[in-house]
Every structure is written in C-alpha cells, then in structure tokens.
Amino acid sequence: MAIFCTIEVIDALKDMKFPKTKKEIILMAESVKNISEATNIALNKLEDKIYNSMDEICKNLKIVCSLEVRDALNNIEYPVTKSKIMEYAMKNKFSSLVIQSLEELPENITFNCISDICK
C-alpha cells in the first residue's frame, strides 16, 4: 500500500473494485459515515482520471500529508533532519504507517517546520 493514504482513506475505499473514476471514488468515500473533511478535501484534489488500484489513488494523494504524520510531529523541535525525525518516531513508537511515511523523506535536508515535511 502506498504510504500517503491515511487510515481513513484506506478504510473508506477498502471494498472498492477498480477501475474507478475520481467521481466514483469520491461518491464511495462520501457514503462512509463520519468521513473527515480533510479526507474529503484530499480526495477532491485527486487528478481527474481513471484509477486502477488503491496504490494509484494513494500515490496521487502525495499532495496531502497524512494527518497522522502531522499529529506525530506536533511536538518535535525544529529545525530537524530526517535522521532526527526517524529517531524521534522510533522513540515515541509511532504507527508503522507514520514510520513508512517518514522513511520517504529526502536525506540531507533540514526541515524548519511541518510545512517543509508535509508539502
């Protein structure tokens, strides 16, 4: 599973059969009770095309940083490097989804705020 999907997106679309259009994906997600506004916004930002897999949807959601990642890094001190972020994540025992997301960060960059990480 691609790493930029939140658990909510994955849960909302878990029974989806592919291929599906953006509109069909949004309609399915909206049929799920208690879907967050953030998830609706993320799905509405999908590229307007036909999707053949959940991975394809998740890759297209890279524009939205997982709310879990934002929450996980809420108390980290900036500026920070990827290695310090990974150390912090392991020490605080974040979910595997968060760890996998953070592993995708580029090396040799200093992040000055959460916006540098979640573009």
Backbone atoms as SQL, in Angstrom:
CREATE TABLE atoms (id INTEGER PRIMARY KEY, chain TEXT, resi INTEGER, resn TEXT, atom TEXT, x REAL, y REAL, z REAL);
INSERT INTO atoms VALUES
  (1, 'A', 1, 'MET', 'N', 0.849, -1.181, 0.000),
  (2, 'A', 1, 'MET', 'CA', 0.000, 0.000, 0.000),
  (3, 'A', 1, 'MET', 'C', 0.891, 1.240, 0.000),
  (4, 'A', 2, 'ALA', 'N', 0.576, 2.184, -0.848),
  (5, 'A', 2, 'ALA', 'CA', 1.335, 3.421, -0.887),
  (6, 'A', 2, 'ALA', 'C', 1.180, 4.174, 0.429),
  (7, 'A', 3, 'ILE', 'N', 2.162, 4.964, 0.751),
  (8, 'A', 3, 'ILE', 'CA', 2.251, 5.494, 2.101),
  (9, 'A', 3, 'ILE', 'C', 1.532, 6.798, 2.366),
  (10, 'A', 4, 'PHE', 'N', 1.019, 7.446, 1.375),
  (11, 'A', 4, 'PHE', 'CA', 0.441, 8.754, 1.618),
  (12, 'A', 4, 'PHE', 'C', -1.054, 8.726, 1.854),
  (13, 'A', 5, 'CYS', 'N', -1.622, 7.550, 2.028),
  (14, 'A', 5, 'CYS', 'CA', -3.029, 7.450, 2.368),
  (15, 'A', 5, 'CYS', 'C', -3.169, 7.409, 3.882),
  (16, 'A', 6, 'THR', 'N', -4.150, 8.105, 4.378),
  (17, 'A', 6, 'THR', 'CA', -4.448, 7.981, 5.793),
  (18, 'A', 6, 'THR', 'C', -5.231, 6.692, 5.995),
  (19, 'A', 7, 'ILE', 'N', -5.270, 6.231, 7.206),
  (20, 'A', 7, 'ILE', 'CA', -6.049, 5.040, 7.523),
  (21, 'A', 7, 'ILE', 'C', -7.503, 5.275, 7.144),
  (22, 'A', 8, 'GLU', 'N', -7.980, 6.492, 7.321),
  (23, 'A', 8, 'GLU', 'CA', -9.369, 6.813, 6.984),
  (24, 'A', 8, 'GLU', 'C', -9.642, 6.619, 5.495),
  (25, 'A', 9, 'VAL', 'N', -8.725, 7.061, 4.627),
  (26, 'A', 9, 'VAL', 'CA', -8.899, 6.873, 3.186),
  (27, 'A', 9, 'VAL', 'C', -8.913, 5.385, 2.860),
  (28, 'A', 10, 'ILE', 'N', -7.968, 4.657, 3.419),
  (29, 'A', 10, 'ILE', 'CA', -7.879, 3.222, 3.164),
  (30, 'A', 10, 'ILE', 'C', -9.155, 2.517, 3.616),
  (31, 'A', 11, 'ASP', 'N', -9.639, 2.835, 4.811),
  (32, 'A', 11, 'ASP', 'CA', -10.870, 2.224, 5.320),
  (33, 'A', 11, 'ASP', 'C', -12.078, 2.587, 4.466),
  (34, 'A', 12, 'ALA', 'N', -12.166, 3.833, 4.058),
  (35, 'A', 12, 'ALA', 'CA', -13.318, 4.290, 3.278),
  (36, 'A', 12, 'ALA', 'C', -13.400, 3.609, 1.918),
  (37, 'A', 13, 'LEU', 'N', -12.254, 3.259, 1.365),
  (38, 'A', 13, 'LEU', 'CA', -12.229, 2.717, -0.001),
  (39, 'A', 13, 'LEU', 'C', -11.852, 1.236, -0.060),
  (40, 'A', 14, 'LYS', 'N', -11.763, 0.583, 1.090),
  (41, 'A', 14, 'LYS', 'CA', -11.243, -0.791, 1.139),
  (42, 'A', 14, 'LYS', 'C', -12.022, -1.794, 0.294),
  (43, 'A', 15, 'ASP', 'N', -13.312, -1.598, 0.090),
  (44, 'A', 15, 'ASP', 'CA', -14.111, -2.549, -0.678),
  (45, 'A', 15, 'ASP', 'C', -14.288, -2.150, -2.137),
  (46, 'A', 16, 'MET', 'N', -13.599, -1.118, -2.554),
  (47, 'A', 16, 'MET', 'CA', -13.750, -0.604, -3.913),
  (48, 'A', 16, 'MET', 'C', -13.168, -1.567, -4.943),
  (49, 'A', 17, 'LYS', 'N', -13.903, -1.775, -6.008),
  (50, 'A', 17, 'LYS', 'CA', -13.448, -2.570, -7.156),
  (51, 'A', 17, 'LYS', 'C', -12.984, -1.593, -8.232),
  (52, 'A', 18, 'PHE', 'N', -11.895, -1.897, -8.860),
  (53, 'A', 18, 'PHE', 'CA', -11.315, -0.999, -9.857),
  (54, 'A', 18, 'PHE', 'C', -11.503, -1.568, -11.249),
  (55, 'A', 19, 'PRO', 'N', -11.452, -0.690, -12.262),
  (56, 'A', 19, 'PRO', 'CA', -11.121, 0.744, -12.284),
  (57, 'A', 19, 'PRO', 'C', -12.299, 1.605, -11.844),
  (58, 'A', 20, 'LYS', 'N', -11.949, 2.824, -11.353),
  (59, 'A', 20, 'LYS', 'CA', -12.935, 3.815, -10.913),
  (60, 'A', 20, 'LYS', 'C', -12.470, 5.215, -11.309),
  (61, 'A', 21, 'THR', 'N', -13.442, 6.058, -11.598),
  (62, 'A', 21, 'THR', 'CA', -13.141, 7.461, -11.889),
  (63, 'A', 21, 'THR', 'C', -12.999, 8.223, -10.577),
  (64, 'A', 22, 'LYS', 'N', -12.469, 9.408, -10.650),
  (65, 'A', 22, 'LYS', 'CA', -12.369, 10.278, -9.471),
  (66, 'A', 22, 'LYS', 'C', -13.745, 10.470, -8.853),
  (67, 'A', 23, 'LYS', 'N', -14.745, 10.732, -9.677),
  (68, 'A', 23, 'LYS', 'CA', -16.102, 10.969, -9.186),
  (69, 'A', 23, 'LYS', 'C', -16.633, 9.746, -8.433),
  (70, 'A', 24, 'GLU', 'N', -16.400, 8.544, -8.959),
  (71, 'A', 24, 'GLU', 'CA', -16.855, 7.315, -8.300),
  (72, 'A', 24, 'GLU', 'C', -16.141, 7.110, -6.963),
  (73, 'A', 25, 'ILE', 'N', -14.876, 7.449, -6.924),
  (74, 'A', 25, 'ILE', 'CA', -14.086, 7.321, -5.689),
  (75, 'A', 25, 'ILE', 'C', -14.650, 8.261, -4.625),
  (76, 'A', 26, 'ILE', 'N', -14.919, 9.490, -5.004),
  (77, 'A', 26, 'ILE', 'CA', -15.463, 10.472, -4.061),
  (78, 'A', 26, 'ILE', 'C', -16.838, 10.036, -3.558),
  (79, 'A', 27, 'LEU', 'N', -17.677, 9.557, -4.459),
  (80, 'A', 27, 'LEU', 'CA', -19.016, 9.093, -4.058),
  (81, 'A', 27, 'LEU', 'C', -18.930, 7.932, -3.072),
  (82, 'A', 28, 'MET', 'N', -18.007, 7.013, -3.296),
  (83, 'A', 28, 'MET', 'CA', -17.853, 5.885, -2.372),
  (84, 'A', 28, 'MET', 'C', -17.403, 6.388, -0.997),
  (85, 'A', 29, 'ALA', 'N', -16.427, 7.277, -0.990),
  (86, 'A', 29, 'ALA', 'CA', -15.921, 7.808, 0.281),
  (87, 'A', 29, 'ALA', 'C', -17.018, 8.569, 1.027),
  (88, 'A', 30, 'GLU', 'N', -17.808, 9.332, 0.296),
  (89, 'A', 30, 'GLU', 'CA', -18.883, 10.104, 0.930),
  (90, 'A', 30, 'GLU', 'C', -19.970, 9.208, 1.512),
  (91, 'A', 31, 'SER', 'N', -20.088, 7.983, 1.002),
  (92, 'A', 31, 'SER', 'CA', -21.105, 7.064, 1.520),
  (93, 'A', 31, 'SER', 'C', -20.708, 6.478, 2.874),
  (94, 'A', 32, 'VAL', 'N', -19.444, 6.644, 3.242),
  (95, 'A', 32, 'VAL', 'CA', -18.955, 6.164, 4.536),
  (96, 'A', 32, 'VAL', 'C', -19.317, 7.204, 5.597),
  (97, 'A', 33, 'LYS', 'N', -19.905, 6.729, 6.676),
  (98, 'A', 33, 'LYS', 'CA', -20.300, 7.662, 7.745),
  (99, 'A', 33, 'LYS', 'C', -19.067, 8.223, 8.451),
  (100, 'A', 34, 'ASN', 'N', -19.186, 9.459, 8.883),
  (101, 'A', 34, 'ASN', 'CA', -18.161, 10.138, 9.689),
  (102, 'A', 34, 'ASN', 'C', -16.820, 10.304, 8.980),
  (103, 'A', 35, 'ILE', 'N', -16.816, 10.461, 7.685),
  (104, 'A', 35, 'ILE', 'CA', -15.556, 10.716, 6.980),
  (105, 'A', 35, 'ILE', 'C', -15.154, 12.175, 7.267),
  (106, 'A', 36, 'SER', 'N', -13.897, 12.401, 7.513),
  (107, 'A', 36, 'SER', 'CA', -13.446, 13.744, 7.894),
  (108, 'A', 36, 'SER', 'C', -13.424, 14.693, 6.702),
  (109, 'A', 37, 'GLU', 'N', -13.476, 15.969, 7.024),
  (110, 'A', 37, 'GLU', 'CA', -13.386, 16.992, 5.992),
  (111, 'A', 37, 'GLU', 'C', -12.030, 16.929, 5.296),
  (112, 'A', 38, 'ALA', 'N', -10.976, 16.619, 6.045),
  (113, 'A', 38, 'ALA', 'CA', -9.630, 16.513, 5.464),
  (114, 'A', 38, 'ALA', 'C', -9.579, 15.428, 4.392),
  (115, 'A', 39, 'THR', 'N', -10.244, 14.297, 4.659),
  (116, 'A', 39, 'THR', 'CA', -10.264, 13.222, 3.676),
  (117, 'A', 39, 'THR', 'C', -11.062, 13.637, 2.448),
  (118, 'A', 40, 'ASN', 'N', -12.197, 14.292, 2.653),
  (119, 'A', 40, 'ASN', 'CA', -12.980, 14.789, 1.506),
  (120, 'A', 40, 'ASN', 'C', -12.168, 15.754, 0.661),
  (121, 'A', 41, 'ILE', 'N', -11.449, 16.651, 1.313),
  (122, 'A', 41, 'ILE', 'CA', -10.621, 17.626, 0.595),
  (123, 'A', 41, 'ILE', 'C', -9.534, 16.907, -0.196),
  (124, 'A', 42, 'ALA', 'N', -8.876, 15.962, 0.456),
  (125, 'A', 42, 'ALA', 'CA', -7.798, 15.217, -0.207),
  (126, 'A', 42, 'ALA', 'C', -8.314, 14.499, -1.442),
  (127, 'A', 43, 'LEU', 'N', -9.436, 13.815, -1.314),
  (128, 'A', 43, 'LEU', 'CA', -9.980, 13.067, -2.453),
  (129, 'A', 43, 'LEU', 'C', -10.454, 13.995, -3.564),
  (130, 'A', 44, 'ASN', 'N', -10.960, 15.155, -3.200),
  (131, 'A', 44, 'ASN', 'CA', -11.378, 16.117, -4.219),
  (132, 'A', 44, 'ASN', 'C', -10.196, 16.710, -4.967),
  (133, 'A', 45, 'LYS', 'N', -9.003, 16.611, -4.387),
  (134, 'A', 45, 'LYS', 'CA', -7.792, 17.099, -5.054),
  (135, 'A', 45, 'LYS', 'C', -7.153, 16.041, -5.955),
  (136, 'A', 46, 'LEU', 'N', -7.742, 14.849, -5.992),
  (137, 'A', 46, 'LEU', 'CA', -7.224, 13.820, -6.897),
  (138, 'A', 46, 'LEU', 'C', -7.241, 14.332, -8.331),
  (139, 'A', 47, 'GLU', 'N', -6.272, 13.867, -9.104),
  (140, 'A', 47, 'GLU', 'CA', -6.248, 14.169, -10.528),
  (141, 'A', 47, 'GLU', 'C', -7.491, 13.553, -11.158),
  (142, 'A', 48, 'ASP', 'N', -8.100, 14.245, -12.102),
  (143, 'A', 48, 'ASP', 'CA', -9.321, 13.773, -12.745),
  (144, 'A', 48, 'ASP', 'C', -8.964, 12.741, -13.816),
  (145, 'A', 49, 'LYS', 'N', -8.992, 11.472, -13.421),
  (146, 'A', 49, 'LYS', 'CA', -8.646, 10.378, -14.326),
  (147, 'A', 49, 'LYS', 'C', -9.252, 9.083, -13.801),
  (148, 'A', 50, 'ILE', 'N', -8.989, 7.997, -14.483),
  (149, 'A', 50, 'ILE', 'CA', -9.445, 6.680, -14.043),
  (150, 'A', 50, 'ILE', 'C', -8.323, 6.027, -13.247),
  (151, 'A', 51, 'TYR', 'N', -8.683, 5.499, -12.069),
  (152, 'A', 51, 'TYR', 'CA', -7.725, 4.851, -11.175),
  (153, 'A', 51, 'TYR', 'C', -7.926, 3.342, -11.225),
  (154, 'A', 52, 'ASN', 'N', -6.810, 2.611, -11.278),
  (155, 'A', 52, 'ASN', 'CA', -6.855, 1.156, -11.409),
  (156, 'A', 52, 'ASN', 'C', -6.518, 0.412, -10.131),
  (157, 'A', 53, 'SER', 'N', -6.121, 1.146, -9.085),
  (158, 'A', 53, 'SER', 'CA', -5.770, 0.482, -7.826),
  (159, 'A', 53, 'SER', 'C', -5.760, 1.499, -6.686),
  (160, 'A', 54, 'MET', 'N', -5.809, 0.970, -5.476),
  (161, 'A', 54, 'MET', 'CA', -5.696, 1.818, -4.290),
  (162, 'A', 54, 'MET', 'C', -4.322, 2.486, -4.260),
  (163, 'A', 55, 'ASP', 'N', -3.282, 1.775, -4.656),
  (164, 'A', 55, 'ASP', 'CA', -1.939, 2.360, -4.681),
  (165, 'A', 55, 'ASP', 'C', -1.891, 3.588, -5.586),
  (166, 'A', 56, 'GLU', 'N', -2.579, 3.502, -6.710),
  (167, 'A', 56, 'GLU', 'CA', -2.598, 4.629, -7.639),
  (168, 'A', 56, 'GLU', 'C', -3.278, 5.848, -7.000),
  (169, 'A', 57, 'ILE', 'N', -4.340, 5.603, -6.263),
  (170, 'A', 57, 'ILE', 'CA', -5.025, 6.698, -5.542),
  (171, 'A', 57, 'ILE', 'C', -4.071, 7.290, -4.506),
  (172, 'A', 58, 'CYS', 'N', -3.448, 6.425, -3.735),
  (173, 'A', 58, 'CYS', 'CA', -2.558, 6.897, -2.664),
  (174, 'A', 58, 'CYS', 'C', -1.379, 7.686, -3.207),
  (175, 'A', 59, 'LYS', 'N', -0.810, 7.243, -4.290),
  (176, 'A', 59, 'LYS', 'CA', 0.309, 7.973, -4.891),
  (177, 'A', 59, 'LYS', 'C', -0.134, 9.361, -5.324),
  (178, 'A', 60, 'ASN', 'N', -1.364, 9.468, -5.795),
  (179, 'A', 60, 'ASN', 'CA', -1.892, 10.754, -6.235),
  (180, 'A', 60, 'ASN', 'C', -2.195, 11.662, -5.054),
  (181, 'A', 61, 'LEU', 'N', -2.321, 11.110, -3.859),
  (182, 'A', 61, 'LEU', 'CA', -2.609, 11.901, -2.660),
  (183, 'A', 61, 'LEU', 'C', -1.352, 12.468, -2.000),
  (184, 'A', 62, 'LYS', 'N', -0.199, 12.349, -2.616),
  (185, 'A', 62, 'LYS', 'CA', 1.035, 12.864, -2.031),
  (186, 'A', 62, 'LYS', 'C', 0.956, 14.347, -1.720),
  (187, 'A', 63, 'ILE', 'N', 0.017, 15.030, -2.338),
  (188, 'A', 63, 'ILE', 'CA', -0.132, 16.460, -2.086),
  (189, 'A', 63, 'ILE', 'C', -0.656, 16.744, -0.690),
  (190, 'A', 64, 'VAL', 'N', -1.183, 15.737, -0.035),
  (191, 'A', 64, 'VAL', 'CA', -1.748, 15.907, 1.294),
  (192, 'A', 64, 'VAL', 'C', -0.967, 15.046, 2.276),
  (193, 'A', 65, 'CYS', 'N', -0.393, 15.663, 3.266),
  (194, 'A', 65, 'CYS', 'CA', 0.336, 14.908, 4.271),
  (195, 'A', 65, 'CYS', 'C', -0.655, 14.244, 5.219),
  (196, 'A', 66, 'SER', 'N', -0.360, 13.030, 5.562),
  (197, 'A', 66, 'SER', 'CA', -1.210, 12.289, 6.481),
  (198, 'A', 66, 'SER', 'C', -1.418, 13.064, 7.769),
  (199, 'A', 67, 'LEU', 'N', -2.663, 13.096, 8.204),
  (200, 'A', 67, 'LEU', 'CA', -2.962, 13.754, 9.476),
  (201, 'A', 67, 'LEU', 'C', -2.223, 13.064, 10.612),
  (202, 'A', 68, 'GLU', 'N', -1.993, 11.772, 10.450),
  (203, 'A', 68, 'GLU', 'CA', -1.238, 11.032, 11.467),
  (204, 'A', 68, 'GLU', 'C', 0.199, 11.529, 11.547),
  (205, 'A', 69, 'VAL', 'N', 0.799, 11.825, 10.400),
  (206, 'A', 69, 'VAL', 'CA', 2.169, 12.342, 10.392),
  (207, 'A', 69, 'VAL', 'C', 2.198, 13.715, 11.055),
  (208, 'A', 70, 'ARG', 'N', 1.238, 14.550, 10.725),
  (209, 'A', 70, 'ARG', 'CA', 1.170, 15.880, 11.353),
  (210, 'A', 70, 'ARG', 'C', 1.044, 15.758, 12.869),
  (211, 'A', 71, 'ASP', 'N', 0.163, 14.878, 13.317),
  (212, 'A', 71, 'ASP', 'CA', -0.016, 14.677, 14.754),
  (213, 'A', 71, 'ASP', 'C', 1.254, 14.131, 15.403),
  (214, 'A', 72, 'ALA', 'N', 1.898, 13.192, 14.731),
  (215, 'A', 72, 'ALA', 'CA', 3.109, 12.565, 15.274),
  (216, 'A', 72, 'ALA', 'C', 4.227, 13.582, 15.469),
  (217, 'A', 73, 'LEU', 'N', 4.325, 14.541, 14.559),
  (218, 'A', 73, 'LEU', 'CA', 5.423, 15.510, 14.610),
  (219, 'A', 73, 'LEU', 'C', 5.014, 16.822, 15.280),
  (220, 'A', 74, 'ASN', 'N', 3.866, 16.822, 15.900),
  (221, 'A', 74, 'ASN', 'CA', 3.344, 18.021, 16.535),
  (222, 'A', 74, 'ASN', 'C', 4.294, 18.620, 17.573),
  (223, 'A', 75, 'ASN', 'N', 5.005, 17.781, 18.310),
  (224, 'A', 75, 'ASN', 'CA', 5.854, 18.281, 19.397),
  (225, 'A', 75, 'ASN', 'C', 7.354, 18.197, 19.117),
  (226, 'A', 76, 'ILE', 'N', 7.733, 17.895, 17.891),
  (227, 'A', 76, 'ILE', 'CA', 9.162, 17.808, 17.573),
  (228, 'A', 76, 'ILE', 'C', 9.744, 19.224, 17.488),
  (229, 'A', 77, 'GLU', 'N', 11.009, 19.345, 17.868),
  (230, 'A', 77, 'GLU', 'CA', 11.674, 20.649, 17.820),
  (231, 'A', 77, 'GLU', 'C', 12.328, 20.852, 16.459),
  (232, 'A', 78, 'TYR', 'N', 12.029, 21.987, 15.858),
  (233, 'A', 78, 'TYR', 'CA', 12.617, 22.353, 14.566),
  (234, 'A', 78, 'TYR', 'C', 13.725, 23.355, 14.802),
  (235, 'A', 79, 'PRO', 'N', 14.698, 23.462, 13.895),
  (236, 'A', 79, 'PRO', 'CA', 14.901, 22.665, 12.688),
  (237, 'A', 79, 'PRO', 'C', 15.325, 21.233, 13.028),
  (238, 'A', 80, 'VAL', 'N', 15.063, 20.321, 12.072),
  (239, 'A', 80, 'VAL', 'CA', 15.323, 18.907, 12.308),
  (240, 'A', 80, 'VAL', 'C', 15.672, 18.212, 10.988),
  (241, 'A', 81, 'THR', 'N', 16.509, 17.191, 11.081),
  (242, 'A', 81, 'THR', 'CA', 16.886, 16.402, 9.908),
  (243, 'A', 81, 'THR', 'C', 16.058, 15.120, 9.860),
  (244, 'A', 82, 'LYS', 'N', 16.106, 14.432, 8.741),
  (245, 'A', 82, 'LYS', 'CA', 15.378, 13.171, 8.611),
  (246, 'A', 82, 'LYS', 'C', 15.840, 12.177, 9.670),
  (247, 'A', 83, 'SER', 'N', 17.120, 12.089, 9.909),
  (248, 'A', 83, 'SER', 'CA', 17.616, 11.115, 10.893),
  (249, 'A', 83, 'SER', 'C', 17.069, 11.416, 12.290),
  (250, 'A', 84, 'LYS', 'N', 16.979, 12.700, 12.648),
  (251, 'A', 84, 'LYS', 'CA', 16.413, 13.072, 13.952),
  (252, 'A', 84, 'LYS', 'C', 14.910, 12.781, 13.995),
  (253, 'A', 85, 'ILE', 'N', 14.234, 13.014, 12.885),
  (254, 'A', 85, 'ILE', 'CA', 12.802, 12.703, 12.812),
  (255, 'A', 85, 'ILE', 'C', 12.586, 11.209, 13.002),
  (256, 'A', 86, 'MET', 'N', 13.393, 10.382, 12.341),
  (257, 'A', 86, 'MET', 'CA', 13.248, 8.921, 12.454),
  (258, 'A', 86, 'MET', 'C', 13.550, 8.464, 13.883),
  (259, 'A', 87, 'GLU', 'N', 14.565, 9.037, 14.469),
  (260, 'A', 87, 'GLU', 'CA', 14.919, 8.728, 15.860),
  (261, 'A', 87, 'GLU', 'C', 13.740, 9.061, 16.792),
  (262, 'A', 88, 'TYR', 'N', 13.156, 10.237, 16.589),
  (263, 'A', 88, 'TYR', 'CA', 12.008, 10.697, 17.376),
  (264, 'A', 88, 'TYR', 'C', 10.807, 9.761, 17.188),
  (265, 'A', 89, 'ALA', 'N', 10.567, 9.370, 15.942),
  (266, 'A', 89, 'ALA', 'CA', 9.433, 8.498, 15.633),
  (267, 'A', 89, 'ALA', 'C', 9.591, 7.128, 16.283),
  (268, 'A', 90, 'MET', 'N', 10.783, 6.572, 16.231),
  (269, 'A', 90, 'MET', 'CA', 11.040, 5.259, 16.834),
  (270, 'A', 90, 'MET', 'C', 10.921, 5.341, 18.365),
  (271, 'A', 91, 'LYS', 'N', 11.494, 6.383, 18.930),
  (272, 'A', 91, 'LYS', 'CA', 11.462, 6.563, 20.387),
  (273, 'A', 91, 'LYS', 'C', 10.023, 6.668, 20.900),
  (274, 'A', 92, 'ASN', 'N', 9.174, 7.327, 20.112),
  (275, 'A', 92, 'ASN', 'CA', 7.788, 7.535, 20.514),
  (276, 'A', 92, 'ASN', 'C', 6.844, 6.443, 20.011),
  (277, 'A', 93, 'LYS', 'N', 7.402, 5.428, 19.377),
  (278, 'A', 93, 'LYS', 'CA', 6.633, 4.251, 18.938),
  (279, 'A', 93, 'LYS', 'C', 5.405, 4.609, 18.107),
  (280, 'A', 94, 'PHE', 'N', 5.634, 5.417, 17.057),
  (281, 'A', 94, 'PHE', 'CA', 4.546, 5.780, 16.161),
  (282, 'A', 94, 'PHE', 'C', 4.141, 4.582, 15.313),
  (283, 'A', 95, 'SER', 'N', 2.975, 4.659, 14.720),
  (284, 'A', 95, 'SER', 'CA', 2.449, 3.552, 13.911),
  (285, 'A', 95, 'SER', 'C', 3.363, 3.262, 12.723),
  (286, 'A', 96, 'SER', 'N', 3.249, 2.066, 12.203),
  (287, 'A', 96, 'SER', 'CA', 4.067, 1.682, 11.042),
  (288, 'A', 96, 'SER', 'C', 3.747, 2.565, 9.842),
  (289, 'A', 97, 'LEU', 'N', 2.509, 3.014, 9.716),
  (290, 'A', 97, 'LEU', 'CA', 2.130, 3.901, 8.616),
  (291, 'A', 97, 'LEU', 'C', 2.898, 5.225, 8.707),
  (292, 'A', 98, 'VAL', 'N', 3.008, 5.774, 9.906),
  (293, 'A', 98, 'VAL', 'CA', 3.755, 7.024, 10.105),
  (294, 'A', 98, 'VAL', 'C', 5.238, 6.788, 9.819),
  (295, 'A', 99, 'ILE', 'N', 5.783, 5.706, 10.349),
  (296, 'A', 99, 'ILE', 'CA', 7.208, 5.392, 10.131),
  (297, 'A', 99, 'ILE', 'C', 7.492, 5.246, 8.637),
  (298, 'A', 100, 'GLN', 'N', 6.641, 4.515, 7.935),
  (299, 'A', 100, 'GLN', 'CA', 6.831, 4.329, 6.489),
  (300, 'A', 100, 'GLN', 'C', 6.765, 5.665, 5.762),
  (301, 'A', 101, 'SER', 'N', 5.849, 6.514, 6.157),
  (302, 'A', 101, 'SER', 'CA', 5.732, 7.836, 5.527),
  (303, 'A', 101, 'SER', 'C', 6.994, 8.649, 5.737),
  (304, 'A', 102, 'LEU', 'N', 7.497, 8.635, 6.957),
  (305, 'A', 102, 'LEU', 'CA', 8.690, 9.413, 7.283),
  (306, 'A', 102, 'LEU', 'C', 9.937, 8.869, 6.592),
  (307, 'A', 103, 'GLU', 'N', 9.967, 7.571, 6.352),
  (308, 'A', 103, 'GLU', 'CA', 11.103, 6.982, 5.638),
  (309, 'A', 103, 'GLU', 'C', 11.223, 7.516, 4.218),
  (310, 'A', 104, 'GLU', 'N', 10.127, 8.020, 3.671),
  (311, 'A', 104, 'GLU', 'CA', 10.128, 8.574, 2.317),
  (312, 'A', 104, 'GLU', 'C', 10.714, 9.986, 2.237),
  (313, 'A', 105, 'LEU', 'N', 10.962, 10.602, 3.378),
  (314, 'A', 105, 'LEU', 'CA', 11.530, 11.946, 3.373),
  (315, 'A', 105, 'LEU', 'C', 12.920, 11.926, 2.739),
  (316, 'A', 106, 'PRO', 'N', 13.273, 12.996, 2.054),
  (317, 'A', 106, 'PRO', 'CA', 14.608, 13.063, 1.455),
  (318, 'A', 106, 'PRO', 'C', 15.699, 13.220, 2.519),
  (319, 'A', 107, 'GLU', 'N', 16.872, 12.721, 2.210),
  (320, 'A', 107, 'GLU', 'CA', 18.038, 12.849, 3.085),
  (321, 'A', 107, 'GLU', 'C', 18.672, 14.231, 2.879),
  (322, 'A', 108, 'ASN', 'N', 19.560, 14.592, 3.775),
  (323, 'A', 108, 'ASN', 'CA', 20.393, 15.795, 3.646),
  (324, 'A', 108, 'ASN', 'C', 19.603, 17.092, 3.513),
  (325, 'A', 109, 'ILE', 'N', 18.440, 17.139, 4.139),
  (326, 'A', 109, 'ILE', 'CA', 17.641, 18.368, 4.149),
  (327, 'A', 109, 'ILE', 'C', 17.319, 18.689, 5.598),
  (328, 'A', 110, 'THR', 'N', 17.363, 19.961, 5.924),
  (329, 'A', 110, 'THR', 'CA', 16.930, 20.398, 7.248),
  (330, 'A', 110, 'THR', 'C', 15.517, 20.935, 7.107),
  (331, 'A', 111, 'PHE', 'N', 14.609, 20.374, 7.896),
  (332, 'A', 111, 'PHE', 'CA', 13.216, 20.788, 7.875),
  (333, 'A', 111, 'PHE', 'C', 13.021, 21.828, 8.975),
  (334, 'A', 112, 'ASN', 'N', 12.476, 22.975, 8.603),
  (335, 'A', 112, 'ASN', 'CA', 12.302, 24.075, 9.552),
  (336, 'A', 112, 'ASN', 'C', 10.919, 24.140, 10.183),
  (337, 'A', 113, 'CYS', 'N', 9.968, 23.414, 9.611),
  (338, 'A', 113, 'CYS', 'CA', 8.604, 23.399, 10.132),
  (339, 'A', 113, 'CYS', 'C', 7.847, 22.231, 9.507),
  (340, 'A', 114, 'ILE', 'N', 6.664, 21.953, 9.993),
  (341, 'A', 114, 'ILE', 'CA', 5.865, 20.838, 9.481),
  (342, 'A', 114, 'ILE', 'C', 5.531, 21.031, 8.003),
  (343, 'A', 115, 'SER', 'N', 5.399, 22.273, 7.573),
  (344, 'A', 115, 'SER', 'CA', 5.095, 22.547, 6.149),
  (345, 'A', 115, 'SER', 'C', 6.216, 22.116, 5.232),
  (346, 'A', 116, 'ASP', 'N', 7.453, 22.093, 5.734),
  (347, 'A', 116, 'ASP', 'CA', 8.571, 21.589, 4.930),
  (348, 'A', 116, 'ASP', 'C', 8.458, 20.079, 4.719),
  (349, 'A', 117, 'ILE', 'N', 7.837, 19.403, 5.658),
  (350, 'A', 117, 'ILE', 'CA', 7.686, 17.954, 5.594),
  (351, 'A', 117, 'ILE', 'C', 6.421, 17.580, 4.834),
  (352, 'A', 118, 'CYS', 'N', 5.335, 18.257, 5.116),
  (353, 'A', 118, 'CYS', 'CA', 4.033, 17.980, 4.511),
  (354, 'A', 118, 'CYS', 'C', 3.715, 19.039, 3.473),
  (355, 'A', 119, 'LYS', 'N', 4.208, 18.853, 2.293),
  (356, 'A', 119, 'LYS', 'CA', 4.006, 19.843, 1.237),
  (357, 'A', 119, 'LYS', 'C', 2.743, 19.579, 0.488);
